[in-house]
Amino acid sequence: MNEDADMAGGVEHTLPSIYSITGHRRDADVETLFQLRIEGKDGRQAWVPESAVQENSEMALFAYWDSVADGRLGAMAHKDLWHPFRIEGHRKTPRGSQLLVYWVGSPKRSWQYERVIVKADPKLVEDYRVSVRQHQKQDQIILK
C-alpha cells in the first residue's frame, strides 16, 4: 500500500499488523464516522474505517483516542451521535426489549431500546437476531 492507500471502500478489511495509529479523518461519506491512518509493522500506511481497527485491535484504538487532545469526543462532528458497533446481549423490560450495545470508538456499552437501534442500524439488529436463533437451535440440539 502506498502512503495514501484508502481501504475504506471495501466491505471486508484485512489489516496489516498495526504498529501504530498515526492520524484520523472524518469519513467522506458519513461525517459522524472516522477513518484512521494505520502504520503496519512493515512501514506501510493505509486509511481504514475506525470500526475495522476496533474489530482487529481495540486496545490500540482506545490508546490512540486517549492520546489525542480532547479525545474522540473532541473530534466528533456531533457529540451526541454514536454508531452501534456490535450488540452483545438483550433483555426484556416492562417498557420494551433492550439491547446491550457496544459503540464504535468507545469501550463503553449501554442498554438501549431495540426500537431505537433498529432505526439506527436495522442490519445489525437482524444479524444479532439470526445469531441468537442459531445459538438457541444449537442449545436445543445439545439438550436433546
N, C-alpha and C positions, 0 to 999 in steps of 0.2 A: 504494500500500500504506500502511496506517496503521502507527503505531509498533509495534504488536504483531502485525502480519501474520505468519502462520505458513505457510510454503510446504513444510513437511515431509511433508504428507500425500500429495502427488503423486508420480508416478514420474519425470517429467521436470521439471527445474528451469531456468527461464530467469532468469538472474541479471542484475540491472542492473549496469552497470559499477561495480565495487567501488571505493569511495573509501576505506573503512576497515572493519575488523572491530572492533566495539565491545564484544563480550562473547561468552560461551559458556554453555551449559547442557547437562546430560545429556539425551539423547533420552528422551522419555516412555515409549517402547516398549522400548528396548534401552539399559539403563543404561551399557553399555560403549561407546556411541557418543555423539557430541556434535552439537548444533546450534550454529551461530554466528550472532550478530546482525551483519548487514552493513548498512552505510550506503552507498547509491548516490551518485553524483555529483550527483543531483537532490535529495538530502537524505532520500529515502525510506529506511525501515529495514524489515528483514524477518529472520525466523529461517529459516535454511536448513540442510540437512544438511551436515556437515563435508565429506563426500565430494563434494558438488556444488561447494563452494568449491574443494576441491583440484582438481577437474576443470577449473574455469574460471580459477583464479588461485592456483596452488600457492605462488608466491613470497609472496603476501600472507598465505596461511595459515601458512606456516612463520615468517614475520616476526612474525605475531600471537603464535604459541605461544612464540617466543623472548622476547617482551615480557612474558609472563605469569610472575608469580613461581612458581618451581618448574616452569614449562613445562607441556606437555601431560601429562607423566608425573605431575606433582603433582595434576592434576585428575582423573586416571583412577580409576574405582572399583576396577578390578582391574589392577594394574600390569603383569601378565604376559600380559594378553589383548589382542591386536591383531587388527583385522579386515583381511582382504585387500582391497586397493583395485583392483589390476589384476595380471594375470600378464603378464610381459614376456619370458619365454623358458622353455625346457625343456632337459633333458639326461638321458641315461641314465647310471646309476651301477651298480656291482655290487649295491648294496642296493636298487635300485628307481629309478623315474623321479622326477626332481625338477623343481620349477617355481621360476622366479625371480619372487618375489612382492614387489610394491610395496605398502606398508601405508598404510591410512587414517591421516592425521595425521602421517606421518613421511616424511622424504625418503629413508629407508633402504630398501634392497632386500635380500632374503636368499633363499638356496636352501632350499626346504622340500620334504619328500617329498610327492608328489602325493596319496598316500592320506590324508595329514593335511588338506590343503587341500580335498579332495573332501568330507570330513566337515564342514569349516567353511563351505564355500560351493560346493555342487555346481553351481549355475547358472553361477558364474564360471568354473569349470573346463570345463564343457561349452561355454560361449561361446568360450573360448580354443581348445578342440579344433576347433570349427567354423571359427574364423578360420584356424587352421593348415592345415586341409584345403583351405580356399578358396585360400590362398596357394600350396599345393602344386599345386593344379589350374592356377592361373594360371602358375606356373613351368613346368609341363609343356606348356602351350599355347605359351608363348614359345619353349621349346626345340625344338618340332616344326618 
